[in-house]
Structures are given as C-alpha cells and as structure tokens.
Amino acid sequence: MKRVASSTRPPLVGPFGHRAIRVGRLLDIEIGLDVSWLFVLALAATPVAAIMIRRERLATISGDESLWEAVKRMDDLGVNQLPVTPEGRLIRILTREHLLRVLRNQMDLDQGSR
C-alpha cells in the first residue's frame, strides 16, 4: 500500500482571521473559538428541506401591490425580504434595501426640484 504524504497547504483563513472549513466548492464557513466542530458537521449534513419555510407559510407579495403595502408587510412580519409571486410563480425578491433605494431616490428628486 502506497502512503500518501500529508498536505502542506496552510490552513484556510476567513476574512475575520479565524480558521475556516471548506463545506463545498463555493462555501467556506469561518470557525471561531466558540463554534464546535460537531455543529459544523451537523450543519453540513442537514438538508435544506429540514429548515426551509413551507410554501403555504411563506410571506409573499404580488407585483400589483404598492410599495407601501410591502413596507407594512415586512414590518408586521419582521422580515427583510418578500418574494414577489404573481400567480404563484416567483419572479423576484423585494428587499428592504430596494425600498430604501426608492425612498432615497425620491427624496433626492424632491430636494433637486426646490
């Protein structure tokens, strides 16, 4: 049996300077001292379906509803985004960032017209 040499690559380090673990090709999870390896292994083995929100309980908004309705719904539900689903099909995600950008643009226009 041929012995394989151990890797001499330096450990993966995340943006905050902690060691990181490669979970997939595109996902690195940074490991701080307070996160145990067992949690990371459980996370890597947990299917998305086990934690996702079922469609019938998902808060959505129609493309015909006003931005004010979207603001109220996000605030009432304590969420930062709403799937836009006309006729039950997902077409986009509306986020608080989108709403703030619209508000800022409107305020800039109002100030520019004075």
N, C-alpha and C positions, 0 to 999 in steps of 0.2 A: 504494500500500500504506500502510495506516494504522499509525503507530508506537505501540506500547503503552508507557505510562510504567512505569518500574521501580517495584517495591513499596517503600513507605517504612515497612513494618512493622518493628518491632525484631526482632532475631534471637530464635529460640526458645531459652530458657534452662532447663536442667533443674534438679532440686532441689538438686544439688551445686554449682550456679553455672557449669557448663560449657555451652557451646553444645550444642544438641540438633538432631537432624534428624527430620523427620516422615516416618515409614515408611508409615503408613497412617492411617486416621481415628482409631484408638484407641491407636496405639503411637508413642511418641516414644523415640528412642534418644539418650542423652546421650553426647556426644563429648568425651572428654578429650584432652589433647595427645598421648597415646601411642597413640591409635586412629586408623588411617588411613582416609581416605575410601574407598579400594579395598575394605577389609574390610567397611565398611558397605554398599557397593553389592553386594558378593558375598553378604552376608547377606540383603539384600533380594531377591536373585534366586534364592536357594536354596530349593527346595521342601521342605516339612516331611518328605515321604516320604523324602528323601535322608538324613535324620539320625535318623528315629524308630526305635524298637526294634520289631522284628517280633513279632507276637503270640505265636508259639511260643517266643520267648526272654524274654518279659515275665514278671517275677516277680509272682505274684498270691497272693491268699489267699481262701479260701472263707468265707462268713458263718458256717459251723458251727465253724470252728477257734477255739481260745481266743486271748485277748489275749496270753498268754504265748508262744504259737506265733508270733504276729505280731511280737512284740518280738525273738524269736530270729531269725526270718527277716530282718527289717530289719537286725539287727546282723550276721548272717552275710554278707549281700549288700552291706552298706554303702549302703543306700538309706534315704530319709526318708519314703517313702510306698509303699503297696501298693494296687493296685486290688482291690476286693472283687468277685469274679466267681463267684457261684454259677451252676452250669450253663453256664459260659462267657459269661454276659452281665454287662457292667459295671453295677453298681448304685451304688457309692460308691467313694471313695478314703479309705483309712485312713492317717493321717499320724502321725508321732512326736508332734506337738502334741496330737492326740486322746488318745494313750496317756498322755502326761504329765498331761493334764487328769483322766483317770480315776484315775491314781495320786494326784494331789493331792487330789481329792475323797475318795478312800478314806482317805487319811491324815488329812484334816480330820475325817471321820466318826469315825475311831479315837481321835483326840485329844479330840473332843467327848464321847465316851462314858466318859471317865475321870473 
